[in-house]
Amino acid sequence: MKKFTYLFLLLILSSFASTFAQQKTSGAQSGNISGIVTDEKGETIIRATIKVKGSQTGTVTDVNGKFTIKASPNATLLVTYVGYISQEIALNGRTAITVQLAEETKTLDEVVVVGYQTMKRRDLTGSVASVSGKTIATAPVANVAQAMQGKLSGVNIVTQDGRPDAAVSIRVRGGGSISQSNDPLILLDGVTVGSLSDIPSDQIESIDVLKDASSTAIYGARGANGVILITTKAAKEGKASVSYNSYVKFNTPEKYLNDMKPYDYLKYVWANAAAYGAAYQTPFEQLYGLGAYPGTNTGGLDSYRNMSADDMQKKVYNNSVTQNHNISISGGNDKTKIMLSANYMDDEGMKIQSFAKRTNVSLKVNQKLFDNVDVSLDTRYTDDLVKDNEGLASSNGSLLSYSYRFRPIATSNILGDLNALKTGNISSFGQAVLWDSYSPYARINSYDPNSISQSLLNTASLNWKIIKGLTYHTDLTLSRGWGQTKTWAGYVYQNYVNPATGAATFAGDATYRKSDSWGMRWSNTLTYELAISRIQKIKLLLGQEVTNSGGTYLQVAATKFPSNFTEDNAFAMINQYSSTGTLTVASATSVPNRINSYFGRADYSLLDRYMATITFRGDGSSIFSPLHRWGYFPAGALAWRASDEPLLKKLTWLDNLKVRVAYGSVGNNNIPANSWSQMFAAGTNITYMYPLNHTSTAYYDLASSAMANPDLKWETTITRNGGIDFSILKSRLSGTVEVYWNTTKDLLMQTTLPGITGFTSTYKNIGQTSNKGIEVSLSGTIFRNSDWNITANGNINFNKNNVDKLAPNISGLYGTNWASASTYPTYDYTLIEGQPVGLVRGFVYDGFYTTNDFTYANGIYTLKTGVPDLLTSAIGVVHGIGSGTADRPTGQVAYPGLPKFRDVNGDGKIDDKDVGIIGNMNPKHTGGFNLNISYRNIDLGAYFNWSYGNQIYNLTKLGTTFGPKEGGVYENKLAIMNNAYKIYDIVNGQMVRLTTPDQLNAANANASMPLATNETCPTSSLAIEDGSYLRLNTVTLGYTVPKNLLKKLKIDNIRIYASIYNVLTVTGYSGVDPEVNTNSAMSSSVTYPTTGLDWGTYPRARSYTIGINLNF
Amino acid sequence: MIVITLCIMSSQCKKDFLTTSSPGNIDGDFVTSTTTETFKALSWCYSNYRANCAMGTYSWNDPISSDAEMYPENNSSNNLNGRLKPELLAVDVVSGGFNSFYSTLARASRIAAIIAAKPAYQADVKAGKATDWTQLYGEAIAMRAFCYFNLVKHFGDVPFGYENTYVESYKLTSRYDIYDNLIASLKSVEPLMYKIGEGGITAERISKTFVDALIGETAFYAGGYQTLRTDVTGLYGTVTFTLKGAVDSKYNCEYARRTDYLTYYKVAEQYLQNAYNVNNGTALLVTSDARTNANNPFQMFFQNMENFVVSPESLFELGNIQSTSTSSEYNYAFSRPSNGGSANSAPCKAFAALRIIPTVYYGEYDNADKRRDASVAVTGSNGDGNEVMNNFVPGSKTSGGISTNKWDDNRMKTINVSAQRNSGVNWPVLRMADVMLMLAWVKAEAGGEDQAAMDLVNLIRQRAFGNANHNISGLTGQPLKDAILQERKLELLGEGTRRWDLILSGTMSTRGIAVQNEMKTMVADLTAQGYHQFANGNVISNYIYTKAVSNSPTLTFDCTDVTNPVLFPGWRGQYDYSTLAAVASVVKGTTHNMAIQGLFTYIDPASAAATTLVSNGYKKTNWAIDIVNNAAVYYDNIFGGLTSADQVPRYYWPLPAGTIANLTEKNGYGLPNL
């Protein structure tokens, strides 16, 4: 794959090389005043705006960068172009001029969105990280959040895994909540949106992340986890322009799990079946023609030695193609500006039966009504279509991750009796791993879950400059959403199969849900800018905002459609289910979520170098009981632009030096509505419709399964921030260093209740967490001349999360329950005061017992004195090993090959007291760095990101090291188990039990993994791995076609590019990918984060992209 | 504009703007606005009990672990508790069931409290009349008591009375205090509840009749032997005990009963009597059979369940519905087995978790007892429309031994052949025969009422034998108690009571060891001579002779003709699946019935008789030889954790980790804590 990567790069390079050419512009035209506008390199600029100062006269440059304009020879011309510093040119009698525009140096004068207003970066007092839309667009990914990875200091982004609509976790400076979401508030042009995945990256102008309270307190109750502000591109004044961006992406899985190949699989499973008894062993031998049942397979196991594997993983998960197209049309004059954008993305999943498709249209109109009044309307329509099979990991992992457990031998290669598939324990338990008709491939194909959602977001705004310095602004947003889920579970998935013929007895089951949602947001702000004196300026913002949202749904589910029905028939005629099927109907209206807020902000500056900001917000939220509704969130910040001090101003190498400090509090109300009152609601689950006389009856259930708590109030986060911004050597090097300490108190936490209360959970304000950290970001120009421009930037983030305080009744123990009842200890994660969230607990793995640990007499292995025995409940029933008169003394658990754990407390036995912390899932630091090289028209970008010092709880690995009963007996294993300890081996073509020390020692000379016939899986450090990685996330090579080549085509700009996403990863992690974040919802009782969990994950894609940017 | 803005703002900011609710979120008053609505709130408790409490805690375990019943698989974790090996259990093995008991009783308490505050209810109480309101209140209180009763039964001493309150620390309550409390609360609601048959109340809801029985049963348990903790000082207060055997110092427990147990037996007698013939309403022991093809009123109780008819003999059964995911364990786990697939078979798979120990089937039934064949199945279904012998190879479905015959897909009025676990058969909780035999027991224990006790037993026996020729008489003291216990064993076989009879009578260890020895004797004989003869003359052999034959009707009923190999033993055969279009294609052949020779008499495989049978198409078929070959598995599955007759039996489930975490005491009896 790596080779392919390099070849691909080479190919792209050589194809561009042939078009290298540099042509000069020439010619002149006549007129009153004529001119040409170029950039610093001499390239002409098309559609630069030229206006005569103080008049309405204006024009734009043509495709050759030229213009003519009527103007008096004494006039002053104003030349502007987006991204360049505007110039005023006094004609002083000239009739022909040449204007060279310089590119805007971003940093200091960059406009930053800070909440209800914008500021120049130079005036900022708080902590704000920004990334431009241009940078975001370099990573061709479906979800913008993935493109932000490694590019923003203090923002850690982890994608769940490789599924098409993978959840992306965004953490701004760690995250203070434990049980509730730590997702930041995401605002699209000021309006709340749930996820970044709906926003096409091509439409993004910039992303600003507010990190400290001085910036986020203006968002009050919703600001505790940071605020991400997405600003979309808006129309610019000037002649109409059209831009078209498109890419095609080929995705290929970067890695599959390394499972056993046919020979090894048979050898392992045969021995395993023997350990589980004849009822498992006999049909297995019959099926494959082994042992006592060779049938026509005279070669025994050796017949399978060189057989090629039938790889179920590749059948269900393989290459796919993604395409993305975006077209934007913009234009306008000084009164009216319009921007119309449309986007279409089709992301085919690598898993069969999965995709994500998005269509998006947005229209932005801005109209100047009067000199001092603007109105605008933003309309955004999004249509998403997602097909994805699986919810979350279960005790089997996902159907996808389950696929490696399917037999690696094609049916046509089976050398025994296929009738054995339908007999005995294979028929009872082996279907999911042995029957083609129930293979993961067949089951995934028989299940069609579609979710369709449409949303319409409209924002009408009015901006009124009432008097000089005083501006009134109002935004009214109305949103509507429509959703549908259509889930079809076909006859294979539901097992509606006639066993004799394989035909469907019923077609399948259909679930059809329609939902709608609505939202309203209305904000009003007044800003007043006032120069108190020559040296003192003040800017005041006062505002009010109200939000309201809600929704309804109606769901119909019907089962057992007649076998002649297709999926489409069923959805079209859902009442035509069979008489033995059921129809259930449910509807609900959600509790409206309302917030009413008042806020203010004052920015004061003295001598333009001493700055202070005070922010205050009061929020009333319908989430809480009337006594606890209102929360108040103040913040303040000071900044000193030291470089403007006369003493430092003299230093020519120092461009900017600013020191900032901030302190403030923000809130969090992220709990379900009505958590404070115990209500009833209509029940919808047929299991609870108590039948009287065999007829179901309607029932009421509690609206929430959590115990209500009327005392719930806001969770508050105090943030303290210190920062230094600097820029030196004519902005060749600039950077920011920030130090922070965030404390979250009165945590809104879902806590476990003892079942004796009748509830197993409630929400409470308990405990305290903190995050302390340092962030450093640097950006610099390494080399620059007329041909070359080499820049680099990077950031590194150190965050130390800590649980400061837990309520005394919180045990802090919680578990993934990943192997259901077979998990030991029950709670494999823990929260401990003074330690971070994300600690895994278990035994310390110490290899396995060997014959040397025992004395052997009369077939019995008796543990030697001083060698600790295992805990029965940690390992459960062990198959293939007897007790009493066989194999080991009554009461002893240990036997050669079983895993050995460290007797941590030295009490001579391995028990629950030896269970301790075995892994910390938190990285020591994370970060990213980028290198951008441009040579003439060629640009090359390389984007890296890393995580260092975190561990991963690799359950995919652990899950192959024990022996679930029944269906588990016939499962294929990961190849690491080829070296598992053996107590059965093949002698003269028969599977025999090895008993004497000599036999065991000889068969296990190379064993490196324990015996795995135990039904319960003890969690041990065997599952803990270093998860550090360095990833070359994206490499992009672009070529901008010289403009003079494009003149005839009337095209302003063409850039073609090729990029590779997920190029290479340096890691020691043995799983499919070290960036992993399996959802924790495996068990309904798990409410705390199971950080670093790898279970049931989809492999990540490596993507090869070819794209084009066109501007007309 | 500012004016408009301010106007709208002020209307938006009116005081109750932040008070939101959904018309779908409703309060206690709404859901109890009428008695019909109130039952919609209460009915959740019944469903939750069926789906998550019984199913989550003991549905499997109670009927598979006694000296009459066992589990069929080798080395399974499903019967660790049943084998009396609780130290192998995981702490959360029944956490779902435990928590569901409390969520059920907490909901019942909540609804009871809402009803109690209603003026309509208060007026009815004041008037002293039983109405729909007082019935609903009583149902809620009884549901709570029923859950606590079962918690104590399966977990021993548990935290009591913490429902619907936020607690940070809590402790165990003595089971004896809980019993007292439950009895008092049930007595307080019993007078104003409906008997079965009154006010539209059937046995599918809790009635005064059932509440009487529950008071009786609770008192009966309070007076019985139990395994108690010795590691929690002061737990049982001033209650004093009489011990069976010695204290188990390793696991800190003892097997004992309270010295004043007779006080409780008196209460039990009074209320069981009420349930039997004072407040029984329409409930009664069914003693006649109107069927033309059978005369077995005992079997009719189970046939009623398969016919979706609430039997008059039922005091309480939980409603169920066919073809849905509503925990239809009857006809799957507790039934005659089937090798069918999980779906679309004739009939579908029946796992049959519940097996009858062969010494009971062969040695303990009188051959004239009509209950034997209706209770125990020697054949099952092959899933293709054909009857097949059960076999004694450890396993499930038709492997794993002889099974219960009380429930069978073949006998459903409407058979669901589309998927397993979908029969829709109700869950039985209590029937009149059980009440009568408990009543007989307490009468015998209390002394002086021996004849009354024997009369009750004889009512059961007359039904079982169809005449009075097998009545007991002249018994007193221990022999009488043993006779009652034995009657319960045979009458209630496979219904989950025998395990508790052993425990409460203080004989779990002695009778457990006894059945192990009976099995060992049987195996020794089988090994030595190929058969074993029981005291009643019945013989179990290593081999039997079987032949597939066609018979009409394919489903069989009572048969007393021991020479008829097709019809004897009775209650076998198959439903005629070729008449069901959905699975007609699955049905194989036409010889759907099984003829059996040598089931109760020894046929020497070397004999001429054997040769003749083989020449007549019979096949020599493994029977008890599979027990011999797997004897260790049988010894392990029948109380494998019991090694001596004076051992303290440890039969409780662990309190789950979520409750143990902040409990003052930890799990006892050697149960895990983490």
Interface residues (C-beta under 8 A of the other chain):
Chain A: G277 A279 N425 S427 S428 W464 Y472 T474 N495 Y496 V497 N498 P499 A500 T501 T505 F506 W522 N524 Q544 V546 G550 K560 T580 G581 T582 S587 A588 T589 S590 V591 P592 N593 R594 N596 G620 S621 S622 P626 R629 A673 N674 M679 F680 A681 A682 G683 I686 T687 Y688 M689 Y690 P691 L692 N693 H694 T695 S696 T697 A698 Y699 Y700 D701 L702 A703 M707 N709 T752 L753 P754 G755 I756 T757 G758 F759 T760 T762 P808 N809 S811 L813 A821 S822 T823 Y824 P825 T826 Y827 T872 S873 G876 V877 H879 D912 V915 K965 E1015 T1016 S1085
Chain B: M1 I2 T5 I8 M9 Q12 C13 F17 L18 T19 T20 S21 S22 P23 G24 N25 I26 D27 G28 F30 V31 E37 F39 K40 A41 S43 W44 Y46 S47 N48 A51 N74 N75 S76 S77 E87 L88 L89 A90 V91 D92 V93 S95 F98 N99 Y102 S103 L105 A106 R107 S109 V158 P159 Y162 E163 N164 T165 Y166 V167 E168 S169 Y170 T202 E204 R205 F308 V310 G319 N320 I321 Q322 S323 T324 S325 T326 S327 G341 S342 A343 N344 S345 K349 V393 P394 G395 S396 K397 S399 N416 S418 A419 G424 A582 S585 V586 P656 A657 G658 T659 A661 N662 L663 P672 N673 L674
